[in-house]
Amino acid sequence: MLHERLQFSKFFYDFFPSHKECIPARVAGQPEDIANVIVFLAYRQLSSYIVGQSIVADGGSPLVMGMQAHDMMDILKS
């Protein structure tokens, strides 16, 4: 089961950088992008007014459902 999850995860990591139309920011996220959010939240002089929030760092994916631009069955077959 873990092996299947890793394969599926790798598939999407390979898919999105080559299909930037699925990501409104037009770039695939990097670990540094998440690290920057963590640093910002940890630095209380900048984030002191943020309390009890969910911070989403996903390149704007909820703004546009980029996966709708592709036939999901074709994606899963490749």
PDB file with one MODEL, atoms N, CA, C and O in Angstrom:
MODEL        1
ATOM      1  N   MET A   1       0.827  -1.196   0.000  1.00  0.00           N
ATOM      2  CA  MET A   1       0.000   0.000   0.000  1.00  0.00           C
ATOM      3  C   MET A   1       0.868   1.255   0.000  1.00  0.00           C
ATOM      4  O   MET A   1       0.593   2.197  -0.743  1.00  0.00           O
ATOM      5  N   LEU A   2       1.916   1.277   0.828  1.00  0.00           N
ATOM      6  CA  LEU A   2       2.813   2.428   0.878  1.00  0.00           C
ATOM      7  C   LEU A   2       3.504   2.630  -0.464  1.00  0.00           C
ATOM      8  O   LEU A   2       3.683   3.761  -0.916  1.00  0.00           O
ATOM      9  N   HIS A   3       3.891   1.527  -1.097  1.00  0.00           N
ATOM     10  CA  HIS A   3       4.545   1.618  -2.402  1.00  0.00           C
ATOM     11  C   HIS A   3       3.617   2.256  -3.437  1.00  0.00           C
ATOM     12  O   HIS A   3       4.059   3.075  -4.243  1.00  0.00           O
ATOM     13  N   GLU A   4       2.329   1.885  -3.417  1.00  0.00           N
ATOM     14  CA  GLU A   4       1.360   2.467  -4.346  1.00  0.00           C
ATOM     15  C   GLU A   4       1.194   3.966  -4.090  1.00  0.00           C
ATOM     16  O   GLU A   4       1.098   4.749  -5.034  1.00  0.00           O
ATOM     17  N   ARG A   5       1.161   4.363  -2.824  1.00  0.00           N
ATOM     18  CA  ARG A   5       1.044   5.788  -2.496  1.00  0.00           C
ATOM     19  C   ARG A   5       2.256   6.562  -2.987  1.00  0.00           C
ATOM     20  O   ARG A   5       2.122   7.668  -3.510  1.00  0.00           O
ATOM     21  N   LEU A   6       3.434   5.984  -2.820  1.00  0.00           N
ATOM     22  CA  LEU A   6       4.647   6.662  -3.283  1.00  0.00           C
ATOM     23  C   LEU A   6       4.653   6.802  -4.793  1.00  0.00           C
ATOM     24  O   LEU A   6       5.066   7.836  -5.318  1.00  0.00           O
ATOM     25  N   GLN A   7       4.196   5.766  -5.503  1.00  0.00           N
ATOM     26  CA  GLN A   7       4.123   5.846  -6.965  1.00  0.00           C
ATOM     27  C   GLN A   7       3.138   6.923  -7.400  1.00  0.00           C
ATOM     28  O   GLN A   7       3.429   7.699  -8.310  1.00  0.00           O
ATOM     29  N   PHE A   8       1.976   6.975  -6.756  1.00  0.00           N
ATOM     30  CA  PHE A   8       0.958   7.971  -7.089  1.00  0.00           C
ATOM     31  C   PHE A   8       1.481   9.375  -6.807  1.00  0.00           C
ATOM     32  O   PHE A   8       1.279  10.293  -7.602  1.00  0.00           O
ATOM     33  N   SER A   9       2.157   9.535  -5.664  1.00  0.00           N
ATOM     34  CA  SER A   9       2.733  10.824  -5.307  1.00  0.00           C
ATOM     35  C   SER A   9       3.773  11.248  -6.331  1.00  0.00           C
ATOM     36  O   SER A   9       3.786  12.404  -6.754  1.00  0.00           O
ATOM     37  N   LYS A  10       4.647  10.329  -6.736  1.00  0.00           N
ATOM     38  CA  LYS A  10       5.666  10.639  -7.737  1.00  0.00           C
ATOM     39  C   LYS A  10       5.022  11.033  -9.062  1.00  0.00           C
ATOM     40  O   LYS A  10       5.486  11.948  -9.744  1.00  0.00           O
ATOM     41  N   PHE A  11       3.942  10.330  -9.419  1.00  0.00           N
ATOM     42  CA  PHE A  11       3.237  10.653 -10.657  1.00  0.00           C
ATOM     43  C   PHE A  11       2.788  12.111 -10.666  1.00  0.00           C
ATOM     44  O   PHE A  11       3.001  12.818 -11.651  1.00  0.00           O
ATOM     45  N   PHE A  12       2.174  12.562  -9.587  1.00  0.00           N
ATOM     46  CA  PHE A  12       1.686  13.936  -9.547  1.00  0.00           C
ATOM     47  C   PHE A  12       2.828  14.939  -9.462  1.00  0.00           C
ATOM     48  O   PHE A  12       2.729  16.027 -10.028  1.00  0.00           O
ATOM     49  N   TYR A  13       3.913  14.596  -8.766  1.00  0.00           N
ATOM     50  CA  TYR A  13       5.082  15.479  -8.745  1.00  0.00           C
ATOM     51  C   TYR A  13       5.683  15.619 -10.138  1.00  0.00           C
ATOM     52  O   TYR A  13       6.219  16.673 -10.483  1.00  0.00           O
ATOM     53  N   ASP A  14       5.596  14.564 -10.933  1.00  0.00           N
ATOM     54  CA  ASP A  14       6.089  14.631 -12.310  1.00  0.00           C
ATOM     55  C   ASP A  14       5.091  15.331 -13.228  1.00  0.00           C
ATOM     56  O   ASP A  14       5.488  16.017 -14.170  1.00  0.00           O
ATOM     57  N   PHE A  15       3.804  15.161 -12.958  1.00  0.00           N
ATOM     58  CA  PHE A  15       2.760  15.713 -13.823  1.00  0.00           C
ATOM     59  C   PHE A  15       2.685  17.232 -13.766  1.00  0.00           C
ATOM     60  O   PHE A  15       2.701  17.887 -14.808  1.00  0.00           O
ATOM     61  N   PHE A  16       2.605  17.795 -12.583  1.00  0.00           N
ATOM     62  CA  PHE A  16       2.330  19.223 -12.449  1.00  0.00           C
ATOM     63  C   PHE A  16       3.404  20.140 -13.034  1.00  0.00           C
ATOM     64  O   PHE A  16       3.044  21.131 -13.671  1.00  0.00           O
ATOM     65  N   PRO A  17       4.691  19.874 -12.858  1.00  0.00           N
ATOM     66  CA  PRO A  17       5.665  20.783 -13.467  1.00  0.00           C
ATOM     67  C   PRO A  17       5.563  20.851 -14.993  1.00  0.00           C
ATOM     68  O   PRO A  17       5.884  21.879 -15.589  1.00  0.00           O
ATOM     69  N   SER A  18       5.122  19.772 -15.622  1.00  0.00           N
ATOM     70  CA  SER A  18       4.993  19.787 -17.074  1.00  0.00           C
ATOM     71  C   SER A  18       3.611  20.248 -17.538  1.00  0.00           C
ATOM     72  O   SER A  18       3.374  20.362 -18.740  1.00  0.00           O
ATOM     73  N   HIS A  19       2.712  20.511 -16.616  1.00  0.00           N
ATOM     74  CA  HIS A  19       1.367  20.998 -16.936  1.00  0.00           C
ATOM     75  C   HIS A  19       1.072  22.221 -16.072  1.00  0.00           C
ATOM     76  O   HIS A  19       0.182  22.194 -15.223  1.00  0.00           O
ATOM     77  N   LYS A  20       1.812  23.266 -16.294  1.00  0.00           N
ATOM     78  CA  LYS A  20       1.706  24.468 -15.462  1.00  0.00           C
ATOM     79  C   LYS A  20       0.345  25.154 -15.564  1.00  0.00           C
ATOM     80  O   LYS A  20       0.005  25.986 -14.723  1.00  0.00           O
ATOM     81  N   GLU A  21      -0.430  24.810 -16.585  1.00  0.00           N
ATOM     82  CA  GLU A  21      -1.768  25.405 -16.687  1.00  0.00           C
ATOM     83  C   GLU A  21      -2.674  24.926 -15.551  1.00  0.00           C
ATOM     84  O   GLU A  21      -3.738  25.501 -15.324  1.00  0.00           O
ATOM     85  N   CYS A  22      -2.261  23.889 -14.846  1.00  0.00           N
ATOM     86  CA  CYS A  22      -3.032  23.387 -13.703  1.00  0.00           C
ATOM     87  C   CYS A  22      -2.710  24.149 -12.429  1.00  0.00           C
ATOM     88  O   CYS A  22      -3.389  23.982 -11.416  1.00  0.00           O
ATOM     89  N   ILE A  23      -1.677  24.986 -12.473  1.00  0.00           N
ATOM     90  CA  ILE A  23      -1.250  25.729 -11.296  1.00  0.00           C
ATOM     91  C   ILE A  23      -1.353  27.212 -11.618  1.00  0.00           C
ATOM     92  O   ILE A  23      -0.574  27.707 -12.433  1.00  0.00           O
ATOM     93  N   PRO A  24      -2.280  27.938 -11.011  1.00  0.00           N
ATOM     94  CA  PRO A  24      -2.423  29.361 -11.325  1.00  0.00           C
ATOM     95  C   PRO A  24      -1.142  30.173 -11.161  1.00  0.00           C
ATOM     96  O   PRO A  24      -0.943  31.146 -11.887  1.00  0.00           O
ATOM     97  N   ALA A  25      -0.271  29.802 -10.231  1.00  0.00           N
ATOM     98  CA  ALA A  25       0.992  30.528 -10.054  1.00  0.00           C
ATOM     99  C   ALA A  25       1.979  30.220 -11.182  1.00  0.00           C
ATOM    100  O   ALA A  25       2.998  30.898 -11.323  1.00  0.00           O
ATOM    101  N   ARG A  26       1.673  29.193 -11.988  1.00  0.00           N
ATOM    102  CA  ARG A  26       2.481  28.786 -13.153  1.00  0.00           C
ATOM    103  C   ARG A  26       3.863  28.236 -12.803  1.00  0.00           C
ATOM    104  O   ARG A  26       4.718  28.114 -13.680  1.00  0.00           O
ATOM    105  N   VAL A  27       4.086  27.907 -11.548  1.00  0.00           N
ATOM    106  CA  VAL A  27       5.326  27.257 -11.144  1.00  0.00           C
ATOM    107  C   VAL A  27       4.974  26.171 -10.124  1.00  0.00           C
ATOM    108  O   VAL A  27       4.041  26.319  -9.334  1.00  0.00           O
ATOM    109  N   ALA A  28       5.725  25.099 -10.158  1.00  0.00           N
ATOM    110  CA  ALA A  28       5.529  24.037  -9.175  1.00  0.00           C
ATOM    111  C   ALA A  28       6.148  24.479  -7.854  1.00  0.00           C
ATOM    112  O   ALA A  28       7.232  25.060  -7.821  1.00  0.00           O
ATOM    113  N   GLY A  29       5.445  24.196  -6.780  1.00  0.00           N
ATOM    114  CA  GLY A  29       5.944  24.567  -5.459  1.00  0.00           C
ATOM    115  C   GLY A  29       7.191  23.801  -5.074  1.00  0.00           C
ATOM    116  O   GLY A  29       7.395  22.660  -5.490  1.00  0.00           O
ATOM    117  N   GLN A  30       8.002  24.435  -4.290  1.00  0.00           N
ATOM    118  CA  GLN A  30       9.243  23.841  -3.798  1.00  0.00           C
ATOM    119  C   GLN A  30       9.171  23.753  -2.277  1.00  0.00           C
ATOM    120  O   GLN A  30       8.386  24.468  -1.654  1.00  0.00           O
ATOM    121  N   PRO A  31       9.974  22.893  -1.678  1.00  0.00           N
ATOM    122  CA  PRO A  31       9.979  22.815  -0.204  1.00  0.00           C
ATOM    123  C   PRO A  31      10.242  24.170   0.455  1.00  0.00           C
ATOM    124  O   PRO A  31       9.735  24.438   1.544  1.00  0.00           O
ATOM    125  N   GLU A  32      11.022  25.015  -0.193  1.00  0.00           N
ATOM    126  CA  GLU A  32      11.318  26.338   0.357  1.00  0.00           C
ATOM    127  C   GLU A  32      10.064  27.195   0.487  1.00  0.00           C
ATOM    128  O   GLU A  32       9.980  28.052   1.367  1.00  0.00           O
ATOM    129  N   ASP A  33       9.091  26.963  -0.389  1.00  0.00           N
ATOM    130  CA  ASP A  33       7.843  27.727  -0.314  1.00  0.00           C
ATOM    131  C   ASP A  33       7.110  27.441   0.991  1.00  0.00           C
ATOM    132  O   ASP A  33       6.573  28.356   1.614  1.00  0.00           O
ATOM    133  N   ILE A  34       7.084  26.204   1.400  1.00  0.00           N
ATOM    134  CA  ILE A  34       6.448  25.839   2.662  1.00  0.00           C
ATOM    135  C   ILE A  34       7.303  26.322   3.826  1.00  0.00           C
ATOM    136  O   ILE A  34       6.777  26.809   4.827  1.00  0.00           O
ATOM    137  N   ALA A  35       8.621  26.188   3.695  1.00  0.00           N
ATOM    138  CA  ALA A  35       9.525  26.652   4.756  1.00  0.00           C
ATOM    139  C   ALA A  35       9.353  28.154   4.990  1.00  0.00           C
ATOM    140  O   ALA A  35       9.405  28.606   6.134  1.00  0.00           O
ATOM    141  N   ASN A  36       9.151  28.923   3.938  1.00  0.00           N
ATOM    142  CA  ASN A  36       8.957  30.370   4.089  1.00  0.00           C
ATOM    143  C   ASN A  36       7.692  30.695   4.873  1.00  0.00           C
ATOM    144  O   ASN A  36       7.673  31.646   5.654  1.00  0.00           O
ATOM    145  N   VAL A  37       6.642  29.915   4.672  1.00  0.00           N
ATOM    146  CA  VAL A  37       5.408  30.119   5.435  1.00  0.00           C
ATOM    147  C   VAL A  37       5.662  29.822   6.911  1.00  0.00           C
ATOM    148  O   VAL A  37       5.217  30.560   7.790  1.00  0.00           O
ATOM    149  N   ILE A  38       6.377  28.740   7.168  1.00  0.00           N
ATOM    150  CA  ILE A  38       6.684  28.364   8.555  1.00  0.00           C
ATOM    151  C   ILE A  38       7.514  29.447   9.232  1.00  0.00           C
ATOM    152  O   ILE A  38       7.242  29.816  10.374  1.00  0.00           O
ATOM    153  N   VAL A  39       8.526  29.956   8.534  1.00  0.00           N
ATOM    154  CA  VAL A  39       9.374  31.012   9.105  1.00  0.00           C
ATOM    155  C   VAL A  39       8.539  32.258   9.379  1.00  0.00           C
ATOM    156  O   VAL A  39       8.677  32.875  10.435  1.00  0.00           O
ATOM    157  N   PHE A  40       7.680  32.631   8.441  1.00  0.00           N
ATOM    158  CA  PHE A  40       6.825  33.797   8.636  1.00  0.00           C
ATOM    159  C   PHE A  40       5.954  33.645   9.882  1.00  0.00           C
ATOM    160  O   PHE A  40       5.867  34.557  10.704  1.00  0.00           O
ATOM    161  N   LEU A  41       5.312  32.482  10.011  1.00  0.00           N
ATOM    162  CA  LEU A  41       4.434  32.267  11.163  1.00  0.00           C
ATOM    163  C   LEU A  41       5.209  32.210  12.473  1.00  0.00           C
ATOM    164  O   LEU A  41       4.702  32.635  13.512  1.00  0.00           O
ATOM    165  N   ALA A  42       6.423  31.692  12.434  1.00  0.00           N
ATOM    166  CA  ALA A  42       7.240  31.599  13.650  1.00  0.00           C
ATOM    167  C   ALA A  42       7.779  32.963  14.079  1.00  0.00           C
ATOM    168  O   ALA A  42       8.068  33.176  15.256  1.00  0.00           O
ATOM    169  N   TYR A  43       7.914  33.881  13.126  1.00  0.00           N
ATOM    170  CA  TYR A  43       8.436  35.215  13.429  1.00  0.00           C
ATOM    171  C   TYR A  43       7.272  36.086  13.897  1.00  0.00           C
ATOM    172  O   TYR A  43       6.588  36.703  13.081  1.00  0.00           O
ATOM    173  N   ARG A  44       7.050  36.134  15.197  1.00  0.00           N
ATOM    174  CA  ARG A  44       5.864  36.759  15.767  1.00  0.00           C
ATOM    175  C   ARG A  44       5.778  38.261  15.522  1.00  0.00           C
ATOM    176  O   ARG A  44       4.683  38.818  15.598  1.00  0.00           O
ATOM    177  N   GLN A  45       6.886  38.937  15.232  1.00  0.00           N
ATOM    178  CA  GLN A  45       6.800  40.371  14.923  1.00  0.00           C
ATOM    179  C   GLN A  45       6.039  40.605  13.628  1.00  0.00           C
ATOM    180  O   GLN A  45       5.413  41.651  13.460  1.00  0.00           O
ATOM    181  N   LEU A  46       6.084  39.646  12.711  1.00  0.00           N
ATOM    182  CA  LEU A  46       5.357  39.787  11.443  1.00  0.00           C
ATOM    183  C   LEU A  46       3.974  39.136  11.483  1.00  0.00           C
ATOM    184  O   LEU A  46       3.042  39.605  10.830  1.00  0.00           O
ATOM    185  N   SER A  47       3.848  38.068  12.245  1.00  0.00           N
ATOM    186  CA  SER A  47       2.600  37.300  12.193  1.00  0.00           C
ATOM    187  C   SER A  47       1.782  37.380  13.476  1.00  0.00           C
ATOM    188  O   SER A  47       0.938  36.518  13.719  1.00  0.00           O
ATOM    189  N   SER A  48       2.011  38.383  14.288  1.00  0.00           N
ATOM    190  CA  SER A  48       1.361  38.447  15.602  1.00  0.00           C
ATOM    191  C   SER A  48      -0.162  38.563  15.526  1.00  0.00           C
ATOM    192  O   SER A  48      -0.850  38.186  16.476  1.00  0.00           O
ATOM    193  N   TYR A  49      -0.696  39.070  14.435  1.00  0.00           N
ATOM    194  CA  TYR A  49      -2.139  39.259  14.339  1.00  0.00           C
ATOM    195  C   TYR A  49      -2.837  38.055  13.701  1.00  0.00           C
ATOM    196  O   TYR A  49      -4.061  38.044  13.569  1.00  0.00           O
ATOM    197  N   ILE A  50      -2.069  37.055  13.312  1.00  0.00           N
ATOM    198  CA  ILE A  50      -2.638  35.834  12.738  1.00  0.00           C
ATOM    199  C   ILE A  50      -2.843  34.840  13.872  1.00  0.00           C
ATOM    200  O   ILE A  50      -1.887  34.405  14.514  1.00  0.00           O
ATOM    201  N   VAL A  51      -4.105  34.488  14.109  1.00  0.00           N
ATOM    202  CA  VAL A  51      -4.437  33.578  15.205  1.00  0.00           C
ATOM    203  C   VAL A  51      -5.460  32.564  14.698  1.00  0.00           C
ATOM    204  O   VAL A  51      -6.495  32.938  14.146  1.00  0.00           O
ATOM    205  N   GLY A  52      -5.162  31.284  14.889  1.00  0.00           N
ATOM    206  CA  GLY A  52      -6.129  30.236  14.584  1.00  0.00           C
ATOM    207  C   GLY A  52      -6.544  30.154  13.134  1.00  0.00           C
ATOM    208  O   GLY A  52      -7.728  29.981  12.846  1.00  0.00           O
ATOM    209  N   GLN A  53      -5.617  30.270  12.224  1.00  0.00           N
ATOM    210  CA  GLN A  53      -5.938  30.220  10.801  1.00  0.00           C
ATOM    211  C   GLN A  53      -5.301  29.006  10.137  1.00  0.00           C
ATOM    212  O   GLN A  53      -4.292  28.478  10.605  1.00  0.00           O
ATOM    213  N   SER A  54      -5.902  28.582   9.055  1.00  0.00           N
ATOM    214  CA  SER A  54      -5.292  27.578   8.186  1.00  0.00           C
ATOM    215  C   SER A  54      -4.629  28.339   7.047  1.00  0.00           C
ATOM    216  O   SER A  54      -5.289  29.086   6.323  1.00  0.00           O
ATOM    217  N   ILE A  55      -3.351  28.153   6.894  1.00  0.00           N
ATOM    218  CA  ILE A  55      -2.610  28.825   5.830  1.00  0.00           C
ATOM    219  C   ILE A  55      -2.416  27.825   4.695  1.00  0.00           C
ATOM    220  O   ILE A  55      -1.862  26.746   4.904  1.00  0.00           O
ATOM    221  N   VAL A  56      -2.864  28.176   3.514  1.00  0.00           N
ATOM    222  CA  VAL A  56      -2.769  27.299   2.362  1.00  0.00           C
ATOM    223  C   VAL A  56      -1.688  27.853   1.427  1.00  0.00           C
ATOM    224  O   VAL A  56      -1.796  28.975   0.933  1.00  0.00           O
ATOM    225  N   ALA A  57      -0.667  27.065   1.199  1.00  0.00           N
ATOM    226  CA  ALA A  57       0.409  27.446   0.273  1.00  0.00           C
ATOM    227  C   ALA A  57       0.393  26.434  -0.863  1.00  0.00           C
ATOM    228  O   ALA A  57       1.097  25.425  -0.818  1.00  0.00           O
ATOM    229  N   ASP A  58      -0.416  26.712  -1.884  1.00  0.00           N
ATOM    230  CA  ASP A  58      -0.597  25.731  -2.957  1.00  0.00           C
ATOM    231  C   ASP A  58      -0.548  26.343  -4.357  1.00  0.00           C
ATOM    232  O   ASP A  58      -0.994  25.725  -5.323  1.00  0.00           O
ATOM    233  N   GLY A  59      -0.015  27.535  -4.463  1.00  0.00           N
ATOM    234  CA  GLY A  59       0.100  28.158  -5.781  1.00  0.00           C
ATOM    235  C   GLY A  59      -1.215  28.626  -6.365  1.00  0.00           C
ATOM    236  O   GLY A  59      -1.282  28.967  -7.546  1.00  0.00           O
ATOM    237  N   GLY A  60      -2.257  28.648  -5.562  1.00  0.00           N
ATOM    238  CA  GLY A  60      -3.558  29.134  -6.033  1.00  0.00           C
ATOM    239  C   GLY A  60      -4.467  28.063  -6.597  1.00  0.00           C
ATOM    240  O   GLY A  60      -5.450  28.388  -7.263  1.00  0.00           O
ATOM    241  N   SER A  61      -4.174  26.801  -6.353  1.00  0.00           N
ATOM    242  CA  SER A  61      -4.970  25.707  -6.919  1.00  0.00           C
ATOM    243  C   SER A  61      -6.473  25.828  -6.665  1.00  0.00           C
ATOM    244  O   SER A  61      -7.251  25.521  -7.567  1.00  0.00           O
ATOM    245  N   PRO A  62      -6.922  26.260  -5.477  1.00  0.00           N
ATOM    246  CA  PRO A  62      -8.373  26.376  -5.286  1.00  0.00           C
ATOM    247  C   PRO A  62      -9.020  27.453  -6.169  1.00  0.00           C
ATOM    248  O   PRO A  62     -10.229  27.421  -6.399  1.00  0.00           O
ATOM    249  N   LEU A  63      -8.225  28.393  -6.656  1.00  0.00           N
ATOM    250  CA  LEU A  63      -8.792  29.447  -7.496  1.00  0.00           C
ATOM    251  C   LEU A  63      -9.278  28.907  -8.829  1.00  0.00           C
ATOM    252  O   LEU A  63     -10.290  29.360  -9.364  1.00  0.00           O
ATOM    253  N   VAL A  64      -8.556  27.944  -9.355  1.00  0.00           N
ATOM    254  CA  VAL A  64      -8.897  27.347 -10.645  1.00  0.00           C
ATOM    255  C   VAL A  64      -8.674  25.853 -10.503  1.00  0.00           C
ATOM    256  O   VAL A  64      -7.592  25.413 -10.115  1.00  0.00           O
ATOM    257  N   MET A  65      -9.678  25.090 -10.812  1.00  0.00           N
ATOM    258  CA  MET A  65      -9.501  23.645 -10.762  1.00  0.00           C
ATOM    259  C   MET A  65      -8.798  23.212 -12.040  1.00  0.00           C
ATOM    260  O   MET A  65      -9.442  22.792 -13.000  1.00  0.00           O
ATOM    261  N   GLY A  66      -7.479  23.315 -12.046  1.00  0.00           N
ATOM    262  CA  GLY A  66      -6.684  23.011 -13.230  1.00  0.00           C
ATOM    263  C   GLY A  66      -6.842  21.594 -13.724  1.00  0.00           C
ATOM    264  O   GLY A  66      -6.662  21.324 -14.912  1.00  0.00           O
ATOM    265  N   MET A  67      -7.176  20.683 -12.826  1.00  0.00           N
ATOM    266  CA  MET A  67      -7.337  19.299 -13.259  1.00  0.00           C
ATOM    267  C   MET A  67      -8.507  19.163 -14.222  1.00  0.00           C
ATOM    268  O   MET A  67      -8.562  18.197 -14.983  1.00  0.00           O
ATOM    269  N   GLN A  68      -9.445  20.108 -14.207  1.00  0.00           N
ATOM    270  CA  GLN A  68     -10.563  20.041 -15.133  1.00  0.00           C
ATOM    271  C   GLN A  68     -10.113  20.305 -16.562  1.00  0.00           C
ATOM    272  O   GLN A  68     -10.846  20.016 -17.508  1.00  0.00           O
ATOM    273  N   ALA A  69      -8.913  20.851 -16.725  1.00  0.00           N
ATOM    274  CA  ALA A  69      -8.403  21.124 -18.059  1.00  0.00           C
ATOM    275  C   ALA A  69      -7.934  19.845 -18.744  1.00  0.00           C
ATOM    276  O   ALA A  69      -7.589  19.862 -19.925  1.00  0.00           O
ATOM    277  N   HIS A  70      -7.920  18.753 -18.017  1.00  0.00           N
ATOM    278  CA  HIS A  70      -7.436  17.483 -18.537  1.00  0.00           C
ATOM    279  C   HIS A  70      -8.459  16.386 -18.253  1.00  0.00           C
ATOM    280  O   HIS A  70      -9.223  16.461 -17.291  1.00  0.00           O
ATOM    281  N   ASP A  71      -8.456  15.395 -19.089  1.00  0.00           N
ATOM    282  CA  ASP A  71      -9.289  14.229 -18.843  1.00  0.00           C
ATOM    283  C   ASP A  71      -8.585  13.367 -17.803  1.00  0.00           C
ATOM    284  O   ASP A  71      -7.517  12.817 -18.072  1.00  0.00           O
ATOM    285  N   MET A  72      -9.166  13.248 -16.637  1.00  0.00           N
ATOM    286  CA  MET A  72      -8.522  12.546 -15.524  1.00  0.00           C
ATOM    287  C   MET A  72      -8.175  11.113 -15.880  1.00  0.00           C
ATOM    288  O   MET A  72      -7.141  10.612 -15.437  1.00  0.00           O
ATOM    289  N   MET A  73      -8.996  10.441 -16.660  1.00  0.00           N
ATOM    290  CA  MET A  73      -8.695   9.056 -17.028  1.00  0.00           C
ATOM    291  C   MET A  73      -7.434   8.993 -17.890  1.00  0.00           C
ATOM    292  O   MET A  73      -6.636   8.068 -17.740  1.00  0.00           O
ATOM    293  N   ASP A  74      -7.241   9.954 -18.783  1.00  0.00           N
ATOM    294  CA  ASP A  74      -6.013   9.980 -19.586  1.00  0.00           C
ATOM    295  C   ASP A  74      -4.801  10.202 -18.702  1.00  0.00           C
ATOM    296  O   ASP A  74      -3.745   9.615 -18.936  1.00  0.00           O
ATOM    297  N   ILE A  75      -4.940  11.033 -17.703  1.00  0.00           N
ATOM    298  CA  ILE A  75      -3.837  11.316 -16.793  1.00  0.00           C
ATOM    299  C   ILE A  75      -3.454  10.055 -16.029  1.00  0.00           C
ATOM    300  O   ILE A  75      -2.271   9.739 -15.905  1.00  0.00           O
ATOM    301  N   LEU A  76      -4.439   9.341 -15.522  1.00  0.00           N
ATOM    302  CA  LEU A  76      -4.170   8.154 -14.721  1.00  0.00           C
ATOM    303  C   LEU A  76      -3.624   7.003 -15.556  1.00  0.00           C
ATOM    304  O   LEU A  76      -2.910   6.147 -15.033  1.00  0.00           O
ATOM    305  N   LYS A  77      -3.946   6.968 -16.839  1.00  0.00           N
ATOM    306  CA  LYS A  77      -3.436   5.904 -17.706  1.00  0.00           C
ATOM    307  C   LYS A  77      -1.973   6.099 -18.069  1.00  0.00           C
ATOM    308  O   LYS A  77      -1.267   5.127 -18.340  1.00  0.00           O
ATOM    309  N   SER A  78      -1.504   7.354 -18.077  1.00  0.00           N
ATOM    310  CA  SER A  78      -0.127   7.604 -18.517  1.00  0.00           C
ATOM    311  C   SER A  78       0.886   7.249 -17.465  1.00  0.00           C
ATOM    312  O   SER A  78       2.087   7.403 -17.687  1.00  0.00           O
TER     313      SER A  78
ENDMDL
END
